[in-house]
Amino acid sequence: SSVSNVLCHDAQSVVFSRIKFDFLQSVLDQTSKPVEVTERPKLLMDRMKMSRIQLANGELDFVTQSNFGHGLSQLPHVDKFMMRPTRPLGAEPFVSFELQLMGQFVEGAAGPYRQYFNDVGKELQSPQSLLLCRTPNAMEAEHKVNTDLLNTNKFVLRPSIPNSYKHKERISETEHLKMFEFLGLLFGCCVRTGVRMPLDIASFVWKAIVHEQLGKRDLMAVDRTFYELLEGIRNMNRTEFVDAFGDDVDLDILYDDRNGRNDNDDEEDDDDDVGDEDGDDQKSEQEQEEKGGDAVRSKSKSKSKSKKKKKMTPLFFTTTLSDKETSVDLKPNGSMLRVTFENRFEFVDLCYEARLAEHDPLIDAIRRGIDKIVPIDALNVLNWRELEMLICGKKEI
């Protein structure tokens, strides 16, 4: 079975999309289950109450009050085979679950079903989202008028709960992963029932979902500034590296010089006090010497200021992920390990490794969610563009 999966995955670039979609449809048909209308899983929602909360607070809590949150609290507990309905004949609605809207009369199941996925897509790309964040290139483009950065309107997976979320302490890492698993379940519903979710997710994520290999160019496509920083560090000579990041000796000297200058300033103040107690003759001699040395002292002070301005920023074996908040150690106790000219290649390689794998646990959770609705092995024949089209629809008409 594993051999056939590898062969299917490797053949994805030489098989026509139409043939792949026909194969996928046959898998969906064979793994479906007849579900009566009265047996459909129900998603209970009070949209009138949601509107009142949003009007009063300006936003809905993503976990407990949003469309996504309502589905998260109810649908994962449903038997997964009940959410794999057989494709109906004629004009019958093809849905994995049915919305029950409290206080509203809605005829038909297809309309509210499509609206739910549309609303969830908007929530996932809102500032309140706990699952998606804008690409680093998008954040960078905010401060530039003309830019050739890629994916400035795209999103990537958020590696951790953002600091801005007021209930962050209540959400564990396991619960965060369950949210991504539910996202995968919704993706599976899109593939099985043909509903679409309006999402602008970067290929950096889609490639990972279909297990396509990610490389440096994929990172550059979402975070060019970081890519250029790493390549710059790799190509620096020793002088350039030390000027930019220093080394252990330079850092110690910098701190010692700063403290030494403060001590000298105190000593000079003490000497001035002693001079005030001398006679008038000594005062006049001292004033003449001071007049002659003013230029020298002013030059030395200006040099001291220039040294203070040229402070080096030391590097440690840590890196920040795509959300620009989450920091991870690249090695055990990495935040205490200094990057030097000699080990800079190791630092660069570890940064690439960490960034290209930063969403691996999240991708695994999404694939587990998809597998509840669509056998995940059936997606091995698809490339990332085909999967994106099945979930989000065609971007260009």
N, C-alpha and C positions, 0 to 999 in steps of 0.2 A: 504493500500500500504506500509506504513512504517513497519507494522508487518511482511509482507512477505519479505521485505528487510532484517529485522533482522534475520528471520528464514533462509534465504539464506546465510547470512553472517556467522551465527553460524554453518551451515551445511557444510561449505566449507572443513572442515578437514575430513569428512566422505563420501564425494562424489568423485568418481573417476574423474581424470582430463579429460578423454575422454568424459564423460557425460557432464561435465561443458563446454568444448569447443563446443560440439554439441549444447548445449543450447545457448551459446553466438553467435554461427553462425546463429541460427534461429532468434535471436534478430537483428543481423546485416542485415539479408535478409529482415526482415519486416520493417526496418527503412531506407532502401536504396531508391534511386531514379534513374530512368533511365536517363542517361546524354549522349547526343550525343557527338561525337568526337569534333565537331566544337564548342560545348558549354562548354567544359572543362575549368575550371579556369586556367588562364595562369600566370606563374611566369617568368617575364622578367629579364634576367641577362646578363651582359657583362663580361664574364670570361677573355677575353683578357685584358680588362681594369683592372680587379682585379689583374691579374698577374703582370701588369706593376706597379701598386701601391705597391704590396708586394715586388717587386724587388727593388723599389726605397726607401721604408720606412722600409723594413724588417718585416712588419706585416700589417694586415688589421684592421681598426677600427671595433670592434666587433658589434657595433650598426648600423653603416651606410654602411660598406663596405664588410662585411663578407657574406657568404652564409646564415647564420642565420639572419643577418640584412636585407638582401634583402627580405627574406620571411616575416620577421616581419613587414616590411613596406607595403607589398602588400596583403598577404593572409588573415589577420584578417578581411579585409573589404569585403571579398567574402561571398555570401549567403552560410551558413553552409550546407544547403541541397544539394547544387551543389557539395559539397565535400564528399557526401555519395553515390557514384555511385553503381549501381547494379553490382554484380559480372558478368563479361562477360563470354561468352561461347567460347570454343576453345582457341586459342593462342592470343587473343586480350589482350593488356596490361591492367592491373588493377591498375589504378592510381587515386588519389584524385585530382591531379592538373597536369598540363603539363608545362615543362620548355621550354621557348623560349630563345635560346642562340644567342645573337646578334653576327653577323659576323662569325657564324659557321653553317655548315650544318650537322645535326644529323638525321639519319633515325630511326624512332621509338621513343616512349615515355617512355618505360620501363627503358632503360639504363640510360638516364640522371636523371630520377626519383630516381632510386636506388643510383646513384652517389651523388645526392644531400643529401640524408639522411646519407650517409657515410661521406661526407665532413662536414656536420653539427655536427655529432658525434665527429669528431676530433676537431672541433673548441670549442665545449662545454668543452672538457677536456684539452684545451690548457691553457697556463699561461695568455692569454688575455681574457679568459672567464669571463663573469659577472654573470653567473648562477651557476657554479659548482666550487668547490675547493677541494683540496685533504683533506683526513681525518686528524685530529690531529695526529693519530697514524702514518700516512705516513710521516708527517713532523718530528715526533720524530725519526722514523726509519732512517732518513737521517744521523743522528749523531751516529748511532750504527752499529757495524759490524754484530754481531749475536743478533737477537731479535726474541721473540715469539709474538710480537704484531700482532693483527688481522687487516685485511683490509688495509694493507700498500700500496696496489695498487688500492684503491677504492676512490670514490669521494662522497661528500655530497653537499647539496644545500648551496649556498653562501648567507648568511643572509642580506648582504648589498653590495652596490657598493664598490669595493676595493679602498683603498687610492691610489694605483698605477695607476688607470685609470685617464688619463689626463683631461677628460671631465666630471669628477664626478659631478661637480656642476650643470651640465645640466640635469642630470638624477634624477627625483623625485622618491619617494617611489612608487607612483602609476604607473609610467612608468616601474619601475623595476618589479612590479607585472605583468604588461602586457607581459613582456618578458617570465615570467614563464607560463602565460596563453597560449602564443604561443607555448611554449615547450610542454604543454599538448595537444595542437591541433596536433602537430607532432606525439606525442605518440598515439593519436587516429587514425591518418592515418596509423601508423604501425599496430595497432590492426585490422583495417578494411581492408586494402589492402595487408597485409602480407609482407610489406617491413620491413627491420630491420635496427636499428641504433646501431652502435658499441659503447656502453657505459659500463663503469665499475662503477656503482653506488652501494653504500653500502645498505645492507638490511634495515639499519636505515631509509632510504628514501622510499624504496618500501613498507615496512610495513605501513608507515604512509599514503601512497597513497591509500592502500586498507583498511585503518582504522583498522589495527591490533594494539593491545595495545603495546606501547613501555615501557620498564622497564629499571632498572639500568644496566642489563647485555647488553642491546642494546647500552647504552652509553659507557660502558666499551669497547665494540667491536670497537668503532671508536675513543675513547679518554680515554685510560686506565690511563694515568698520572693524569687526572682530577678526574677520579673515585677514584683512590687510595688516592688522596689528600683529597677528601671529607670523605672517610671512615676513613682516619687517623685522621682528625679533630673530627669526631664523637667519636672515641675511645680514645682520649687523656684524661689524667687526668689534674687537674688544673695546676700543676707545668709544665707539658709538654706544655700546651697551652700558658701559660704566657711566658715561655722561647722562644717559637717560634713566638708568635704574640703580646705579651705584653698585657697590659690593659691601661685604660685611665690614671691611676696614674703613672704607669711606664713610659708611653710615655712623660708625663709632666716632670717627674724627669730627664729623659734622655736629654730632651731639656735644662732644667735648669742647669744640671751638665755641659753640653757642654758650655753654656754661662758663667757659673761660672768659669770654668777652664780658659777661655780666659781672664776674669777679673783678676784672680789671677796672671796670667802670666804678665799682665800689671803692677800689684802692685809690683811684684818681680823686674821688670825692674826699677821701680821708686826707690825702696830701694837700688838697686845697684848704682844708680846715686848718692844718698845721701852718701853712703859709700865711694865713690871715693873722697869726699870732706873732709873726716876725716883725722886725723894725721897718721904718719907712724906706731905708736904703735897700733892704732885701726885697721889699715890695716893688720898688722901681726896677730893680734888676730882673725880677721875675716877670714884670709886665713887658719889658723889652724882649725877653726870651720868648714869652708867649706870643707877642706880635710877630716875631720872626718865624714861629712854628705853627702859626694858624693855618697856613697853606698846606703844610705837610699833614697836619691832623685832619683837615677837611678832606684831603685826598684819601687818607687811610680810612676815614669813615665811609666815603663813597664806595671804596672797594669792599668794605665790610658789608654794606647794604647790598651790593651786587652779588656777593656770595650768598647772602641770605635769600635773595630772590631765586637763585639757581639751586633750589632744593631738589634733590633726586627723589623719585617715587619708587621705593623698593617693590619688587615682585615676590610673591609667595606662591606656593603650589596650591592655589585655589582658582576657581573661575566662577563667573556669574552666568546663569542660564538665560534662555530667551526672554523670560519675563522681566529681566533686569532687576530682579529682587532676590531670587533664590541663589545662594552661594554654596558651592560644594567643594570639598577637599579633593584634590587630585591624587593625593597620597595620604596615608595615615598621618594625622597631625600636620596636614599640609599647610594650614594657616600659620604654622611656626617654622616652616622650612623655606629658606630663602632660595630664590632662583638666581643662579650665577651665570656668568658667561659659559662656564664649562658644562653646566647641566641644562642650558636653555633649549637644546634640541628635545630633551626628554619632556620639558615643560610644554613645548609646542605640541608634541605628539599626544600627550595626555589631555591637553585642551581639546584637540580635535576629537579624540576618543570620547571624551565626556559629552561634548556638545552634540555629536552625531548619534549618541545613544541616550540623550537626556530624557527622551520620552518613551523609552522601551517598556517600562512597566505600564504606562498609560496605553500604549499600543496593544499590549497583551490583553489589557482589560477590555478595550474596544473589540478586539477579535473574539474574546469570550462572549461578549454581548451579541455580536453578529451571529455567532455559531448557534445561539438559541433559536434563531429564526431561519437562518440559511446555513447549511453545512459549510464550515469555513474552508474545507478543502476544495469546494467548488469554485472558490474565488482565486485559486492558484493559477487558473488559466487566464485571468484578466491582468492587464497592465493598469497602472495607476490612473490613466486618463479614462479608461473604460469604467473603472469603479466609481470615479468621481461623477461620470455622466449618469450612472445608474442611481446614484444617491441625490445628486443636485440638479440633474438635467443638463441640457446643452446650454453653454454660456453665450454662444453666438448663434443668431438665427440668420 
